[in-house]
Amino acid sequence: MLRLSKKLLFAIEAVVDIAYHSGLDPVRSSEIARRQGIPRRYLEQVLQQLVHHGILAGQRGPRGGYRLARERRRISVGEIIRIVRRLEGTVDPASEPDGSEIGAKVIRPIWVEMQLEALAKFDNLTIEDLCERAREKSVPSEAAQVSDFSI
């Protein structure tokens, strides 16, 4: 089921924060936690999963932290949603076989269709798009303007 959980919100906010505030050095989790108001211990779990799934790259050591593993324009919000949904392991009630005939033949198919449409929109919304929205809303960045890199 497509719902905005705290873990999903933290994951999206953390990735945008890294993209928006990163300079030459990686962004420390303590900085993300401070800016976003996310408990650091909880944030670290989310960040590690995003590293594991290739959204972020982690760097250890005294100057360590996190950076994007790919260009911001190549990371979609839909990808982050799917990763967090797998981590949460919540079952979508629309996929369960139990229920009434009206539910199974009418309501659930509409719900599934709406979720697929929403995910398609999130697949077309990139981290670069969200960074641009932050710039348009005059959200201050703690880093100098950084160009997206190309490989």
C-alpha positions as CSV (number, residue, x, y, z in Angstrom):
1,M,0.0,0.0,0.0
2,L,1.3,3.4,-0.9
3,R,1.4,5.4,2.3
4,L,3.8,8.0,3.8
5,S,5.4,6.4,6.7
6,K,8.0,8.1,8.9
7,K,10.7,5.9,7.5
8,L,9.8,6.8,3.9
9,L,9.6,10.5,4.8
10,F,13.1,10.3,6.5
11,A,14.6,8.4,3.5
12,I,13.4,10.9,0.9
13,E,14.3,13.9,3.1
14,A,17.8,12.4,3.8
15,V,18.5,11.8,0.1
16,V,17.4,15.3,-0.9
17,D,19.3,16.8,2.0
18,I,22.5,15.1,0.9
19,A,21.9,16.2,-2.7
20,Y,21.1,19.7,-1.7
21,H,23.8,20.3,0.9
22,S,26.7,18.3,-0.4
23,G,29.8,20.0,-1.5
24,L,33.2,18.4,-2.1
25,D,33.0,16.5,1.2
26,P,30.5,13.8,2.1
27,V,27.5,14.9,4.3
28,R,27.6,13.6,7.9
29,S,24.6,11.9,9.4
30,S,24.7,14.3,12.3
31,E,24.3,17.2,9.9
32,I,21.3,15.6,8.3
33,A,19.8,14.7,11.6
34,R,20.2,18.3,12.8
35,R,18.8,19.9,9.6
36,Q,15.9,17.5,9.3
37,G,15.1,16.9,12.9
38,I,15.5,13.1,12.5
39,P,16.8,11.0,15.4
40,R,20.4,10.1,14.3
41,R,20.2,6.4,15.4
42,Y,17.0,5.9,13.3
43,L,18.5,7.9,10.4
44,E,21.6,5.7,10.3
45,Q,19.5,2.6,9.7
46,V,17.7,4.3,6.8
47,L,21.0,5.6,5.3
48,Q,22.7,2.2,5.5
49,Q,19.8,0.6,3.6
50,L,20.0,3.3,1.0
51,V,23.8,2.5,0.7
52,H,23.0,-1.2,0.4
53,H,20.6,-0.5,-2.5
54,G,22.9,1.8,-4.4
55,I,21.2,5.2,-3.8
56,L,23.9,6.5,-1.5
57,A,27.6,5.8,-1.1
58,G,29.1,5.8,2.4
59,Q,32.6,6.9,3.3
60,R,34.1,5.9,6.7
61,G,36.6,7.8,8.8
62,P,36.9,11.2,10.4
63,R,35.9,13.0,7.2
64,G,33.4,10.4,6.3
65,G,29.7,10.7,5.6
66,Y,27.3,10.1,2.7
67,R,27.0,11.2,-0.9
68,L,24.8,10.2,-3.8
69,A,25.9,7.0,-5.5
70,R,24.5,8.4,-8.8
71,E,23.6,11.7,-10.4
72,R,20.6,13.4,-8.7
73,R,18.7,13.3,-12.0
74,R,19.2,9.5,-12.1
75,I,17.6,8.8,-8.7
76,S,13.8,8.8,-8.7
77,V,11.5,9.2,-5.7
78,G,9.7,6.0,-6.9
79,E,12.9,4.0,-6.5
80,I,13.3,5.2,-2.9
81,I,9.6,4.4,-2.2
82,R,10.1,0.8,-3.4
83,I,13.2,0.3,-1.3
84,V,11.6,1.5,1.9
85,R,8.4,-0.4,1.2
86,R,10.5,-3.6,1.0
87,L,12.3,-2.7,4.2
88,E,9.1,-2.1,6.1
89,G,7.7,-5.4,4.9
90,T,4.1,-4.2,5.2
91,V,1.5,-6.2,3.3
92,D,-0.7,-4.3,1.0
93,P,-4.3,-5.2,1.9
94,A,-5.3,-4.8,-1.8
95,S,-3.1,-7.9,-2.6
96,E,-4.7,-10.1,0.0
97,P,-7.2,-12.8,-1.3
98,D,-9.7,-12.4,1.6
99,G,-12.7,-10.2,1.4
100,S,-15.9,-9.7,-0.4
101,E,-16.6,-10.1,-4.1
102,I,-17.2,-6.3,-4.5
103,G,-13.8,-5.7,-2.7
104,A,-12.0,-8.2,-4.9
105,K,-13.6,-7.3,-8.2
106,V,-14.3,-3.6,-7.9
107,I,-12.5,-1.8,-5.0
108,R,-9.1,-3.5,-4.9
109,P,-8.5,-3.2,-8.7
110,I,-9.2,0.5,-8.5
111,W,-6.9,0.9,-5.5
112,V,-4.1,-1.0,-7.3
113,E,-4.6,1.1,-10.4
114,M,-4.4,4.3,-8.4
115,Q,-1.2,3.1,-6.6
116,L,0.4,2.2,-9.9
117,E,-0.5,5.7,-11.3
118,A,1.0,7.4,-8.2
119,L,4.2,5.3,-8.4
120,A,4.5,6.2,-12.1
121,K,4.4,9.9,-11.2
122,F,7.0,9.3,-8.4
123,D,9.2,7.4,-11.0
124,N,9.2,10.6,-13.0
125,L,10.1,12.8,-10.0
126,T,13.8,12.9,-9.5
127,I,16.0,14.1,-6.6
128,E,17.2,16.9,-9.0
129,D,13.5,18.0,-9.3
130,L,13.2,18.2,-5.5
131,C,16.5,20.1,-5.2
132,E,15.2,22.6,-7.8
133,R,11.9,23.0,-5.8
134,A,14.0,23.7,-2.7
135,R,15.9,26.4,-4.6
136,E,12.7,27.9,-5.9
137,K,11.4,28.0,-2.3
138,S,14.6,29.7,-1.2
139,V,15.6,26.9,1.1
140,P,19.2,27.9,2.2
141,S,21.9,25.4,1.3
142,E,24.9,24.8,3.5
143,A,27.1,24.1,0.5
144,A,28.2,26.1,-2.5
145,Q,26.2,25.6,-5.6
146,V,27.3,22.2,-6.9
147,S,26.8,21.0,-10.4
148,D,25.5,17.5,-11.0
149,F,28.4,15.3,-12.1
150,S,28.4,13.2,-15.3
151,I,30.0,9.9,-15.9
